[in-house]
């Protein structure tokens, strides 16, 4: 606060005594007291002025209230100042580790504080319905329970430092192609059990302070105008007391948007509340004063919660040594070892002299683009990481994918494309002389607004891998991709495959640690790796891509208010219902290449002593895990429930609990996992409550969804119902 403002402050703010701050400015006063105190001081115009904006929103100069500052993004802060690029949140979800989610949230919020930002647009919690969605890298996979649990921990860690999390994009914004005109159409059960669940848990368990509605429609209505989802379920039924704000083009009509539950209109949609129509509607009584005040209260609550009204906030820090180390550690924990025949990994460095490093990602750090792009302080490429770890002992031959033209980095993406593949003859010649070949593969650059046509590796990579494998059996393929890719054409020909996702700034260091065995890869799949794209539910049912409802594709939604029209042009019909991801593969008996929950380690684990205590409302599951190999490593204990037959079709098994344990060789630990009381239930859309039919429920402990190691049965004599999940 500058000197003049400090001197005038008590006068301006209406403090009763000289130097005494007004109640709303008093950090010691209770939240709701501060909210009410400020609310009553605002004029009608000032109230409306708090309800729209962009990366900088609102503020009331007269009352000494600075604007709220909001920032992307979910995987690292998007800023002109360089920040830490964490492994993407898909990688975070592959850690299956709530402690990792807390570290992740802690780093983001400290960098937000250092940049004097208040609201972080993250985490992204839409489900991976199809692998081709351009934004899967900034979401957290296909399972609602896994997403919810990690999101809650991420949110709590962000908000513990006085920064607001803003979960996005409410709801089922899982395709980015024509997102402004696509309606996600589904029944209530699918909404409650699958696509809304993480938002519900973010509100109930994470106590998230804000949510962003997507640009999409839900059941024919823009989410920002969707009173059923926003007003009735979130604010009404679930008691969400935070702010619902729109995506950058997510709103159109002020009255429908206001009645639909939206508190703030943002970005290109800011005009919806700012162009005078909203104010007029309040003056005319079309939008009631109490509805206006409810929105303003929520926004003030957000200001108070993230310290905007306080004289000072914690300082935070960017790019600390701790952040660098944690970015590396998180990448290791999120990397999934998919295959390791002959225990070729970790590499026996003492016997290596000559290594061929190749593939289009060997000399770059792939990141997703769009608002989830991060212009990071560091970018350690795989080749740089390997050289730093082993360059004094080993010669690296590098055959590159040639890029013509220098790389340009904007706030949105890094421009290069994958480059031109080398000739197969060159690759073969280089591979013949190498002890080991390490191929760093990546997918077609993609991101926000940019879905993919398929998930094949582009730029000659499949051919190159097959050719290399034919001349050198010691080939390791490392995938740096934003979702699963189709690798069926060569996976049987290579002994080892790692999936490292977009591993962030420390990509090269983390991968070197894994390849040479300094660390064991800790990840498990948070999404099914199908053999082919058509195996996934929405594809196989012919409902992806979405159905065009008009006689021609209307193109992009216009950018100016005059151009912009509400347009429902595509229908995404969620015909698969709750059978998303592995639930579909299981129900249809489709063999995945690598199932949900799968991941190898450099060591082995044994599970035992399963006990299920059902004497209380919540099931208490315990078992022991032992490291039976001779290296350290982490295992994820996955608890699935396989329900009996009921009046509605239910998935064969569903993830309902998990815990990650890190064990030294020979070490064993008892793990306790408490399940939610409604973990056994499905959502009954007629009676509007959660129900569990009588019968036998198998409680299963798995090392993946297709590798169940222990089972126990609990019997339910009569139907049980639950008001909430
Ligand atoms: C994206 C959001 C992002 C916002 C602000 C939108 O286009 O969909 O995820 O937070 O822009 O950059």
Boltz pocket constraint, residues with backbone or C-beta under 6 A from the ligand:
constraints:
  - pocket:
      binder: B
      contacts: [[A, 72], [A, 121], [A, 168], [A, 247], [A, 248], [A, 371], [A, 448]]
      max_distance: 6.0
